[in-house]
Amino acid sequence: MRRPVEGEVHVHYGQIYVETDPDNFELGLAEAFAGQSAGLCGAAAPGTLWLNTGLHTGDVGFAVEVHEQAPPLDPAWEDVVEVPFRPVSAGSALVEWGGRASWQLGLEETDYRVRYCAKGMDRASERDTRVDGEPPLDCYLLQFWPAPPEPDRVLKQTSQAAAYWHRYARELPPPPTPAERAEAERRARLAQETAERERRLAHERWEWGGQPPSQALRDVGGNVWGLLEFDPALLHAIDAAGPAAQRAVAVFAARRACEAAGLTALDWVADALTALAEGRPLPPPFDDDARMWQALAADPRVPDRTVGRAVPPERPPFRSSASADDPLPRPQEVAWAVVGPAAAVAEAAASKSGICAGAFTIGRPDPSVRMSQPHMALPAVTGAAEPDPLRAALDAVFAAVVTFGENHPALLAEVWSVCEGRHG
């Protein structure tokens, strides 16, 4: 026989427990005693014992014994019950209310018979609280021995406190059957999965400006996320417009970007715009990014035009109807594209060493920073030549937005007209 606990323990609300899964202890009183006739030791929930005491708050005498077989019953005990019990892990412990203190019991994961013996429950219940220095009021003995499962039963009843708890247990509705418990768990799991799916769909709708994206928008790549920040509705309208309208939007955006940058008077830029309009491949130097940027740098006719950075409008943050404790979906990964003169530098660096350094602005753009319009406009031309008409439209429009800078709302209004077939 082992005695892992002997002396006094502290009880609060007249409770102390045996736990074998302390990381998942959320047991209610009714759940602990449902279906029992004995109301002092609740064993209805797997792996847990709920032990009631007469004293509400204070120290009580308490001992735990582990036997190899059923011990004899000492007639000195006034109230005695027995219940079946099986630990769900090897980490069994006697635990005070709120986890204030605990004692390891060393129980094996096997079936036990548990006997809970009490003395002085009525006296302790009348006093309610015992403070330090006062004589003991009630004491308890908890005994374990290996035995096959049998129904709980009351071996002896003397106190009114025990009678109250027995009556409470017998008036409870029966516990759920294993099939009912499994069905409840299935429904809870299904509800959780449904709620999580709805949260993710709501976050996706918010992320894409109020409506879910088509598969084409999910797959298109390029500057879809850049344009999404400025006009989500236009993004979806371009997607729905069809290939012919998308190609028209791309050509229009490329031309308007070059006009804003003062590049249409340059023969090599005009040739590229004509090729776009006629559906032909871009002529040199637009057939090679590095030569394109070199041509821009070498042509003395390129005007020195700058514009303030385009700043997208503010939009409200995502609000989920879920609890604050529920995790929000992770932000979708964004593929960053290097455009402008830096593209040639990045390509050259990558081809030599495989390592490329870059500077990125975190947060909203600073509108006071001036951008070179000619350098921002050329990516609209190369973007408009993309084989995929949807990507061509999105890349060209985004480059045109950057080229127009603080004046981008006027450009977007024109693109809307082209997309809807209202532009001459």
N, C-alpha and C positions, 0 to 999 in steps of 0.2 A: 504494500500500500504506500502511495506517495501522498504528501500533503504540500502541494505547491503554494497554498495560501493558508495562513493561520494568523489570527490577530484581529485587528479592526480595519474596516474599510469605510470610506465616506459615501453616503448616499444623498441624493437630491431628488426631489419629487417622488421619493419612495421607490427609486429605481437603481438597479445596477445590471450589467449585462455580461454575457459570454459572447464574444465575437470570434469568428474564424475568417472573416473577410473584412478587415477594418477599413479598407479603401472604398467599400461600398455598403456603408451602414446607414440606411435611411428608413429604418423600420418604424411603423406606427403601432400604437398599442393594440388596436383592433386586429391588425394584420398578424401580430405576434400570438394572439389567443384565439383566432377564428377557428371554430370547429372543436374546441377543447371543452372538457367538463371541469378541468382543473384550472384555477385562475391565478395561482401564485407563480408558476413557471411557464412562460409562453414559449412554445417550441414549434409553432405552426409555420414560421418562415424558415427556409433552409439555412442551416449553418449558424443560427443565432438563437440565444436564449434570453428572454426578458424576465428578470427576477424582480418581483415586487417585495417591498418591506413595509413594516408597520410605521417606522419612523419616516417622517417626511424629509428632514434635513439633519445631517449630523453623522457621527460615527456609530457603526453597529459592529457587534462581534460577527466574524465571518471566517469560515474555513472551507477549503476545497480538498476533497480526497479523490484519488484515482485508485480503484481496486481492480483486481484480476477477476473477481466474481462478486455476486450480490452480497453486500455486508448485512449483518443482522440489524434490525431496526431497534433503536434505543427508545424505550417507552417514555423517556423524559421529554422527548420532543412533543410539542402541543399540536402542530399542524404539519402534515407531511403529504407531498404529492410526488408522482413519478410521471416522466414523459420520455418519449424516444428522441434521440438526437444523433446527428451525424455531422461532423465537421466538414466544411467544403475546402479546407486547406490545412496545411500543417502548422499554421500560425495561430493557434487558439490562445485566447487571453480572457481573463476577467477584467472588465473595463468599467471604470466609474463614469457617472453621468458627465457628458461633455468631454470625455477623454482626459479627465484631470489626472488619473493615475491608472496603471494597468499591471497585471501580473500574468506572466506566461504560464500556461497550463500543460503544455507538452502532450496534447491529445493526438492520437493517430487518426488518420482518415478512415474510420470504420464506424460501425453502428454501436451506439452506447445506450444503456438505460441510465437515466438521470433521476436521482432522488433529491428533492429539495425539502429540507426540514427547517421549521421555524419555532421560536419560543419568545413569548413576550410581545406579540404583535399588537394586542389591544392596548397594553400599557404604553407602548411607544407611539401608537396612533393618537392616543389621548394627549400625550405631551407634545406631539408634533415635531419638536425640535430639541436636539441635545447639543449643548455647548461644551466647550472644553472644561474639564474638571468635574463634570457631573457624572454620576454612576451610570453604568450601562443599562439600557432599557430592553433591547431585543438582540437576539443572536440567531445565526443561520449556519446551516451545514449543507454543502452542495457535493453530492457523491456521484461518481461516474464508474461504470464497469461495462465491459463488452457484453452485448446482448442483442438479439434480433429485434427489429421494430415491433412494438406492441402499442395499443392505444394508451393515451394518458389516463390517469385515474387518481382519485383522492384516497389516500390511505388513512388519513386521520384529520379531523377538523374539530378544533376547540374554540378558536377565537372568532369574534364577530368580523374582524378585519378580513380573515380568510374567507368567511362565508360570503362577504360582499364581493370579493374578487371571483369566487367560484360562480356566483350568480351572474356577474358581469360576463364571464366567458360563455356560459351556457345560453345567454340571450343573444349572443352575436350570430349573424347569419353564417352559414357554412362557408369555408374557404373555397376559392375556385379550384376546380379539378385541374389536373395537368393539361388537359386539352383546352380548357378555358384560359388557363394562364398562358399557354402557347399562343392562342388566338389573340389575347390582349397584347402580348409582346409583338406579334406580327402586325397588328393594327397600329401600335405605337411606332414601330419601325417604318411602316408605310407612311404614316403621317409626317414623320421626321423627314423622310426622303422627299415627300411631296413639297413640304415647306422649303427644303433646301433647293429643290428644283425651281420653285417659284421665286425664291430670292435671287437665284442665278439669272433667271429670265428677266426679272425686274432690273437687275444690275446691267444686263446686256442691253435692254431697251434704253436705259438711261445713258449708257456708254455710247450708243449709236444715235443719240439725239431723239429718243422717244419712240422708236420703232425697231423691231428686230431686223438685222441685215439679211440680204439675200445671200445665197451661197457664193454668188459671183463677187459680192463685196468682201466676204470673208477671205476669198482666195486671191483677190486682185493684187495685193501688195502695193508697192510704190508709195505715193503720198496720200493714200486714202485717209490716214489718221490726221494728216496736216489739214486737209480740206474739211474734215469732219469738225474740227474745232471752230471753223469760221461760219459754216452754213450746213448743218446736218440735213436740213430739208432739201437743199440743192444737191447734196451728195446722193440722196435716195432718188431724186428726180432724174438725175443723169443716169443712174443705174437702170431706171425703168424706161428711159427714153428709147432704148434700142441702139444697135450698132451705127446706123446711118446718122442719127442725131448726135450720138457720142462723138463720131468722127468730125461732124460739123462744129461741135463745141470745142474740140481739141484745136482745129485749125483756127477758129475765131480767137480763142484764148492766146494762141501763139502770136497771131498778128497783133492783137491789142497790146500784148506785153512789149513787142518790138516797137510799136508806135509810141507807147508811153516812154520807152527808153531812148527814142530818137534813132533807132537803128534801121528803119525801113528804107532810108536813102542810100544805104550801103549795098552795092551790087551783090555781094556774096550772101548777105542776109535776105535781100529781096528774092534771089534765086531760090533760096531754101523755102521761103514762104510760098512761092509759086509751085514748087514741087509738092509741098504739103497739100495745097489746094487741088492739085491735079492727081493726087494719089500716087506720086512717084517717090522713089527713095531719095533721101536727102543728098544733095551734091556736096563735094568737098567745099569747105573743110569740116562740114557737119557730120561727115562719115567717120570722123575720129575725134574723140573728145579733146585729146591733147592739142591737136592741130587747130581745133576750133578756138580754144582759149588763147593759143598763140596768135591766131589771126586777130582776135579782139585786142590783144595787147599791142600788136604791131601796127594797127590801122590808126593813123593820126586823125581820121575823120570821126572817130567814136566820140560822141559828146560826153562831157563830164556832168552827168546828172545823178543826183542822189535823192533819196526819199526816206522818210522815217519808217521805222519798222512797223509792219502790219501787226496789230494787236487783236486777237480774237475776242469776241464778246464774252462777258462773264456768264456762267450758267450755274444754277443752283446745285449744291452737292447732292450726292445720292442719298436718298432717304429710304431705308428699308422698313417695312411694316413689322419685321421680325424683332425679337427681343434684342436688347443691347448686348446680351451675352452671346448671341449667335455670331459666328465668324462671317465677315463679309467675303464675297468672292475676291480672289486675288486679281490685281490688275492684269489685263491682258498684255503679253509681251509685245513691244513695238519694234519693228525692224527699222533701224535708222539708215537713211540714205544720205550720202555725201553728194552735194550738188554744188554748182558754181566752180570757180577756179580750183577750189580745194579738191575737187574730184580727180583732176589730173595729178595733183601732188600725192594724193592718197594712193592712186593706182600705181604711180611710179615707185613710191616707197614700199608698197606691198609686193611689187614684183621683184624688188631688190632684196628685201630682208624678211618679208612676211610680217613686219611689225609696222603699225601706223599709229601716230598720235593725233588727237584731235581735241578741240575745245568745244564745249557744249554749254548753252545757257540753260540753267535750271530755273523754272518758274516762268512768269509771264515776261514777254520781251519788253525791253526798254524802248519806248517810242522815240526817245531823244537821240538814239543811235542812228546815224545816217548810213544808208545802204546804197551801193552803186547799182543803179537801175540797169545799165547794160549787162552787168554780170548776172543780175537776177533774171533777165529776160531770156538769155540763150537757152537755159534748161526748159523753157516753155516750148521752144522749137523742137529740141530733141525729144522731149516728152510727148509732143503731139505726134511724133513719128513711130511711137510704140506699136507693135503689131496688134495688140489687143486694144480694140477701140475704147473699152471702158477705162483701162489704165491710161491710155493716151489722153482721154478727156480729163481724168482726175489729175494726172501729173501736170498737164498744160495749164489747167485752171489754177492749181495751187501755185505754180511758178508765176503765173500772172498776178495772183493775189499778192505774193511777196514783192513783185515788181511795182505794183501800184502802191504798196505800203499803206500809209494812213488813208489813202484814197480808195482802198479796196472795196468799200460798199458800192461805189458806182460801178466798178467792174463786175461785181457779183450780180447786180441788177441787170446788166447787159447779158451776162451768161444765162440768167433765167429766161430772158427773151429768146435767146437762140435755142435753149433747151425746149421751150414751149412752142417753137416755130413762129414767134411773133417778130423776130428781128429780120429786117429786109436784107 
